[in-house]
Amino acid sequence: MTTSRLDTFRAMVVKSPTNALARFGLANEAIKEGLWAEAAEQLEAYLELYDDEGNGFGRLAEAYSKLGRTDDARRSLERGVKAAEKYGHPSMASELRQRMEELAE
C-alpha cells in the first residue's frame, strides 16, 4: 500500500508539530482533498509559527469561506493584505483586496 502525500504530511506534523513548512504542506494537501476544517486548523498553526508574506492568509481565507466562516475569512484577508504590503508584494495585496470585495457581495 502506498502512503498518500496527505498521510506523509500528517506524520511529519505529528513528529514535529513546530515545523511550519510541514503544517503548510499538510494544509495544501488538505485543500486539494477538500478537507477544509483540517486545512484551516493547519494554516492557523502555520501562521502562529511563521511570518507569512500573505499567501497563507489567502489560503486560510479560502478554507474559512468554504466552512461558511465569512467574518474569519475577511479578517484573514485583511491580515494577508498587511503582510503582503509589509513584504513588498503589491500584486498579492491587490488580489487579496479583490477577494475581500467579493466576500462583501
Backbone bond lengths (Angstrom), bond angles and torsions (degrees), N, CA, C in turn:
res aa  C-N    CA-C-N  psi(-1)  N-CA   C-N-CA  omega(-1)  CA-C   N-CA-C  phi
1 M - - - 1.455 - - 1.526 109.54 -
2 T 1.320 115.93 135.03 1.450 119.53 179.83 1.525 109.99 -89.49
3 T 1.298 114.64 149.51 1.456 120.90 177.98 1.516 108.33 -90.87
4 S 1.316 116.60 131.86 1.460 120.29 179.48 1.526 109.88 -75.88
5 R 1.306 114.89 160.59 1.468 119.69 175.97 1.527 109.81 -60.59
6 L 1.325 116.20 -36.70 1.458 121.10 178.49 1.529 110.07 -59.73
7 D 1.336 116.36 -48.08 1.468 120.27 179.07 1.524 111.69 -64.38
8 T 1.328 116.25 -37.48 1.464 120.40 179.18 1.523 110.44 -62.01
9 F 1.345 116.68 -47.05 1.463 119.28 179.47 1.519 111.76 -68.10
10 R 1.330 117.65 -36.23 1.475 119.77 176.60 1.524 110.23 -59.63
11 A 1.330 116.79 -43.32 1.466 121.17 179.15 1.530 110.60 -64.16
12 M 1.328 116.57 -39.73 1.470 120.12 178.48 1.525 110.84 -61.97
13 V 1.326 117.47 -41.89 1.467 121.47 -179.46 1.523 110.60 -67.56
14 V 1.327 117.16 -40.00 1.466 120.13 177.59 1.528 110.03 -62.32
15 K 1.323 115.84 -42.51 1.470 121.07 -178.40 1.530 111.58 -69.34
16 S 1.340 116.29 -36.63 1.467 120.21 -175.81 1.536 109.91 -141.02
17 P 1.336 117.39 80.22 1.469 121.17 -175.11 1.529 115.01 -61.87
18 T 1.320 117.70 -19.17 1.467 119.85 179.83 1.523 112.27 -95.77
19 N 1.326 117.66 9.27 1.463 122.12 177.65 1.530 108.02 -81.99
20 A 1.324 116.24 99.14 1.465 121.64 -175.85 1.525 111.58 -59.66
21 L 1.323 117.46 -40.96 1.460 119.61 -177.50 1.529 112.24 -69.20
22 A 1.322 117.15 -32.74 1.468 119.49 175.28 1.527 109.65 -65.60
23 R 1.315 116.85 -41.15 1.469 120.43 178.15 1.530 110.99 -64.75
24 F 1.323 117.07 -40.50 1.466 120.28 178.41 1.529 109.93 -65.13
25 G 1.323 116.45 -42.34 1.460 120.55 177.57 1.520 112.04 -61.89
26 L 1.331 116.77 -43.34 1.457 120.97 178.01 1.524 110.13 -63.19
27 A 1.319 117.14 -42.29 1.464 120.62 178.48 1.524 110.81 -60.01
28 N 1.318 117.41 -44.17 1.470 120.91 179.63 1.522 111.99 -63.28
29 E 1.314 116.93 -40.28 1.467 119.88 177.23 1.530 110.59 -67.05
30 A 1.322 116.76 -38.41 1.467 120.66 177.80 1.533 110.29 -63.81
31 I 1.322 117.01 -40.25 1.468 121.10 177.25 1.529 109.90 -59.85
32 K 1.332 116.50 -45.88 1.468 120.72 -179.75 1.525 111.38 -58.08
33 E 1.333 116.31 -32.80 1.466 121.49 -178.23 1.533 112.59 -91.31
34 G 1.342 116.37 -1.87 1.462 119.55 -178.57 1.514 113.61 74.56
35 L 1.320 117.01 21.77 1.464 122.54 179.20 1.537 108.21 -91.08
36 W 1.327 115.27 74.90 1.461 121.47 -169.03 1.518 113.44 -66.19
37 A 1.320 118.44 -38.87 1.473 120.20 179.92 1.526 110.42 -65.33
38 E 1.330 116.72 -43.15 1.466 120.11 178.10 1.527 110.34 -65.63
39 A 1.318 116.83 -40.59 1.462 120.54 178.37 1.519 110.42 -60.73
40 A 1.331 116.65 -46.05 1.469 120.50 -179.80 1.526 110.61 -61.45
41 E 1.316 116.28 -45.08 1.467 120.57 -179.73 1.526 111.13 -59.29
42 Q 1.321 116.42 -45.08 1.464 120.11 -178.63 1.522 111.86 -70.11
43 L 1.321 117.53 -37.79 1.462 120.06 178.30 1.522 111.46 -68.31
44 E 1.324 117.50 -37.53 1.468 120.30 175.41 1.522 110.14 -59.34
45 A 1.337 116.32 -46.28 1.468 120.53 179.26 1.526 110.56 -64.75
46 Y 1.327 116.65 -43.11 1.464 121.18 178.81 1.523 110.71 -57.60
47 L 1.328 116.57 -46.07 1.465 120.57 -176.28 1.520 112.47 -69.92
48 E 1.330 117.72 -22.25 1.466 120.27 173.13 1.523 111.02 -74.80
49 L 1.325 115.97 -27.14 1.466 121.27 -175.96 1.517 113.97 -93.31
50 Y 1.334 117.49 -24.61 1.459 120.87 -167.38 1.523 110.73 -131.24
51 D 1.313 116.29 141.33 1.461 122.71 177.73 1.531 108.10 -84.69
52 D 1.327 115.65 81.94 1.456 122.89 -174.64 1.528 110.71 -68.69
53 E 1.332 115.63 150.87 1.459 120.98 -178.23 1.523 113.05 -95.05
54 G 1.318 118.00 5.41 1.460 121.72 175.38 1.511 114.41 133.99
55 N 1.325 117.33 -36.79 1.457 121.96 -175.40 1.532 112.46 -59.77
56 G 1.316 117.06 -44.62 1.463 120.95 -178.97 1.517 111.90 -61.05
57 F 1.330 116.05 -37.81 1.466 119.96 178.63 1.532 110.66 -66.21
58 G 1.318 116.57 -37.30 1.456 120.43 177.20 1.518 111.80 -65.27
59 R 1.313 116.70 -40.57 1.465 120.55 178.08 1.524 110.71 -67.37
60 L 1.340 116.16 -39.55 1.464 119.41 177.54 1.526 110.27 -63.77
61 A 1.317 116.97 -40.25 1.468 120.65 177.79 1.524 110.51 -60.82
62 E 1.328 116.96 -39.44 1.465 119.97 177.71 1.528 110.59 -61.79
63 A 1.330 116.01 -46.04 1.469 119.61 -179.98 1.523 110.34 -62.10
64 Y 1.334 116.79 -45.28 1.466 119.86 178.68 1.529 110.65 -59.98
65 S 1.314 117.11 -42.09 1.464 120.59 179.73 1.522 110.65 -60.31
66 K 1.327 116.39 -45.10 1.463 120.60 179.93 1.526 111.56 -63.96
67 L 1.327 116.32 -26.26 1.467 121.17 179.12 1.531 112.02 -89.33
68 G 1.334 116.65 0.49 1.463 120.53 -179.63 1.516 113.70 79.26
69 R 1.319 117.08 16.05 1.471 122.23 -178.29 1.534 109.06 -98.76
70 T 1.323 115.59 69.05 1.460 121.87 -172.73 1.529 112.53 -62.03
71 D 1.330 117.98 -42.28 1.465 120.13 179.86 1.527 111.07 -62.77
72 D 1.326 116.49 -42.14 1.469 120.14 177.16 1.520 110.56 -64.67
73 A 1.323 117.04 -38.58 1.465 120.95 178.00 1.524 110.00 -61.69
74 R 1.306 116.68 -44.60 1.471 121.18 -179.93 1.532 110.54 -61.79
75 R 1.328 116.45 -45.78 1.475 119.81 179.05 1.527 111.03 -61.93
76 S 1.314 116.38 -39.11 1.459 119.96 179.10 1.531 110.64 -64.45
77 L 1.319 116.45 -42.20 1.461 120.04 177.98 1.527 111.31 -64.01
78 E 1.329 117.04 -39.74 1.474 120.33 177.16 1.524 110.52 -60.55
79 R 1.323 116.37 -44.16 1.468 120.13 178.09 1.534 110.68 -64.51
80 G 1.339 115.81 -36.99 1.457 120.22 178.34 1.516 112.59 -64.74
81 V 1.331 116.49 -40.06 1.467 120.60 177.61 1.526 109.44 -61.01
82 K 1.330 116.87 -46.56 1.475 120.42 179.73 1.525 111.15 -60.72
83 A 1.329 116.41 -43.36 1.468 119.94 179.84 1.525 110.76 -65.39
84 A 1.318 117.07 -44.15 1.468 120.64 -179.28 1.526 110.41 -62.08
85 E 1.327 116.46 -41.43 1.471 119.76 178.27 1.522 110.68 -66.43
86 K 1.313 116.75 -41.71 1.473 121.91 179.45 1.535 110.98 -57.74
87 Y 1.330 116.52 -38.79 1.460 120.78 -176.17 1.521 113.64 -97.83
88 G 1.324 116.90 10.45 1.459 120.09 174.36 1.517 114.65 72.98
89 H 1.330 116.43 40.94 1.462 121.56 177.95 1.534 109.48 -116.77
90 P 1.338 117.34 73.00 1.468 119.83 -175.29 1.526 113.60 -63.06
91 S 1.320 118.53 -33.86 1.466 118.63 -179.77 1.530 110.71 -69.27
92 M 1.319 117.66 -37.27 1.455 120.21 176.61 1.527 110.19 -66.85
93 A 1.330 116.77 -41.89 1.468 120.31 178.01 1.521 110.01 -59.52
94 S 1.322 116.65 -42.05 1.458 121.67 179.16 1.530 111.32 -63.54
95 E 1.321 116.39 -43.68 1.469 120.93 178.90 1.533 110.69 -61.90
96 L 1.328 116.41 -43.22 1.460 119.86 179.91 1.526 111.42 -66.52
97 R 1.332 116.93 -37.11 1.474 120.46 175.57 1.526 110.74 -62.21
98 Q 1.324 116.08 -41.68 1.469 121.23 178.14 1.525 110.17 -59.86
99 R 1.304 116.35 -43.27 1.465 120.01 178.65 1.521 111.28 -64.53
100 M 1.337 117.38 -34.43 1.470 120.43 175.99 1.514 110.43 -63.29
101 E 1.320 116.96 -42.26 1.459 121.35 178.07 1.523 111.03 -62.27
102 E 1.326 116.38 -40.30 1.465 120.54 179.79 1.528 111.08 -65.27
103 L 1.337 116.90 -34.55 1.471 120.63 177.50 1.528 111.08 -65.26
104 A 1.333 115.73 -33.03 1.461 120.17 -176.62 1.529 111.60 -74.09
105 E 1.321 117.86 -17.71 1.463 121.49 -176.99 1.504 112.49 -75.43
